[in-house]
Amino acid sequence: MSLQTIFPGVYSIHGQPYTRSLTPGFKVHGEKTVKNGGHEYRNWAPQHSKLSAAIVQGLKDFPYQPGSKILYLGAAQGVTCSFLSDVIGPTGEIFGVEISKRALRDLIFVCEKRTNIYPILADASQPQEYAADVGQVDVVFEDVAAREQDAILARNAAACLKVGGFAMLAIKARSIDSAADPNKIYEKVITNIQADPDAHLELVQQVRLDPYETDHMFAVFVKKK
Ligand SMILES: C[S@@+](CC[C@H](N)C(=O)[O-])C[C@H]1O[C@@H](n2cnc3c(N)ncnc32)[C@H](O)[C@@H]1O
């Protein structure tokens, strides 16, 4: 079986992204697994994760490596968190913020197996509730289907992102305005984020997630100061 490296810790097998499992034998959402060279690899399907869709669609910056510290907003049941957990390894840390108690129950089950994910029951629009526990992180990742996606990213970057760190946002146009042109919504969200006086975020790449996610744009920012 041929295995190519897409990014450190992310591999292409038969044209699909895979990660090397930290917890062989334990699946998070029934994902396909394959064995290679004594390791188990988990299929990171772009249909089930916006970060995987962004990779398949040409993401250039992948600021995750062994030991990375991540603040993940909208952790849900932990699907994407679990793949990042494979990439950052046992010395990394993911702080997974989730507002839904029901989703958090499933996330806790994943955290019991994966000791580098810490679940936080909180509203991501209120980072002051958890910023002191999280500290400064290398990446803020946001995937919440909320109207104020821009303000949530800016506030969390201002509170927790280190200078030079990356902020990544899956913009869901239909959660902001179900009638407006998605392109106008992406532009407004990105403008608002870059204009925030405390976040200091500069856009470095935009990746369309269609056809994996309709009316979604993935935006990548760097914190300048
Ligand atoms: C699209 S799902 C996230 C899927 C997840 N990122 C993945 O790929 O595995 C969006 C999640 O954001 C959560 N959410 C919505 N508003 C939130 C908020 N203000 N704070 C924290 N989580 C929120 C929802 O409960 C939901 O679980």
The ligand as a Gaussian input file, in Angstrom:
#p B3LYP/6-31G(d) Opt

LIG

0 1
 C      -20.638000      21.841000      12.983000
 S      -20.557000      21.316000      14.644000
 C      -18.827000      21.063000      14.895000
 C      -18.268000      19.800000      14.304000
 C      -16.831000      19.568000      14.762000
 N      -16.051000      20.765000      14.561000
 C      -16.143000      18.428000      14.031000
 O      -15.684000      18.626000      12.898000
 O      -16.026000      17.330000      14.590000
 C      -20.781000      22.829000      15.507000
 C      -20.739000      22.678000      17.020000
 O      -20.636000      23.983000      17.584000
 C      -21.341000      23.982000      18.791000
 N      -21.608000      25.399000      19.142000
 C      -22.519000      26.254000      18.579000
 N      -22.447000      27.459000      19.177000
 C      -21.460000      27.376000      20.115000
 C      -20.901000      28.293000      21.044000
 N      -21.344000      29.551000      21.130000
 N      -19.916000      27.869000      21.859000
 C      -19.445000      26.580000      21.795000
 N      -19.946000      25.668000      20.923000
 C      -20.927000      26.052000      20.096000
 C      -22.596000      23.167000      18.481000
 O      -23.210000      22.688000      19.669000
 C      -22.006000      22.058000      17.611000
 O      -21.652000      20.932000      18.396000

